[in-house]
Amino acid sequence: MSVTDAARALILASTVATSIDNIDVLSASAITGELIRIVPQDVETISAVERKYTFYLTEFEGNGNLIDLSLYGNGATVALGTGTEMASQAVTIAKTNTQSLLIHWNARVI
């Protein structure tokens, strides 16, 4: 028995709704753990299965040696430790109070 096109479309729509359409915040972490969570400034729909999230940290936010950026959803708020981690990316960013940081993150369901 094969899966119909209608069933595939339903599965894809459900996957998109519970993943990339459910991103609430970006988390920036250092070796000591989570430093900050911020909400996206913008969420752009690139296609039915891809979104582009834009985050901005001012000179006074998220300072330290960043080692990980994560997207959180499923009830995540700016309070540390809330929600479900949806995606993560190891980074090496030495951010100080003389730098702002603009992050563009594309996420796609494949």
C-alpha positions in Angstrom: 0.0 0.0 0.0 1.5 3.4 -1.0 1.0 6.8 0.6 -1.3 9.1 -1.3 -0.3 12.6 -2.4 -2.9 14.0 0.0 -1.4 12.1 2.9 2.1 13.3 2.0 0.8 16.9 2.0 -0.9 16.4 5.3 2.3 15.0 6.8 4.4 17.8 5.5 2.0 20.5 6.7 2.0 18.9 10.2 5.7 18.7 10.3 6.2 22.3 9.3 3.6 23.4 11.9 5.3 21.6 14.7 8.8 22.5 13.7 9.8 25.6 11.8 6.5 27.4 12.4 6.9 26.7 16.1 10.2 28.6 16.7 9.8 31.1 19.5 13.4 32.2 20.5 17.1 32.0 19.9 19.3 30.9 22.7 23.0 31.9 22.9 25.2 29.8 25.2 28.7 29.9 26.6 30.7 27.1 28.3 28.9 28.0 31.5 25.4 27.5 29.9 22.7 29.6 28.4 23.4 33.3 28.5 20.3 34.8 26.8 17.2 34.1 24.9 15.8 36.6 22.4 12.7 36.6 20.1 13.2 37.0 16.4 13.0 40.5 14.9 11.6 39.0 11.7 10.5 35.6 10.4 10.4 35.4 6.6 8.7 32.6 4.7 11.2 31.5 2.0 9.0 28.6 0.8 6.4 26.2 2.1 9.2 24.3 3.9 11.8 27.0 4.7 11.8 30.0 7.1 14.5 32.7 7.7 14.7 34.0 11.2 16.5 37.3 12.0 17.8 38.0 15.5 19.7 41.0 16.8 21.8 41.3 20.0 22.8 44.7 21.1 26.2 45.6 22.5 24.8 44.9 26.0 23.3 41.5 25.3 24.8 38.0 25.2 28.4 39.1 25.9 30.9 36.3 26.4 32.6 33.5 24.4 29.6 32.0 22.6 29.9 28.4 21.8 26.3 27.4 20.8 23.2 29.0 19.2 19.9 27.1 19.4 16.4 27.7 18.2 13.7 26.8 20.8 10.0 26.4 20.4 7.1 24.4 21.9 6.3 27.0 24.5 9.8 28.5 24.8 10.0 32.0 26.2 12.8 34.4 27.0 13.1 32.7 30.4 16.1 30.3 30.3 15.3 26.6 30.3 11.8 26.8 28.7 10.4 25.0 25.7 12.1 22.4 23.4 15.3 22.8 21.5 14.5 22.5 17.8 17.9 23.1 16.2 21.4 24.0 17.3 24.7 25.2 15.8 28.1 25.2 17.4 29.8 28.6 17.0 32.9 30.4 18.2 32.1 34.0 18.7 33.9 36.2 21.2 31.2 38.9 21.8 32.0 42.0 23.8 30.1 45.1 24.9 31.5 47.0 21.9 29.8 44.7 19.4 26.3 44.0 18.3 25.5 40.8 16.6 23.0 40.2 13.7 22.0 36.6 13.1 20.2 35.3 10.1 19.2 31.6 10.4 17.5 29.6 7.7 15.6 26.5 8.8 14.2 24.0 6.3 12.1 20.8 6.6 13.7 18.1 4.4 
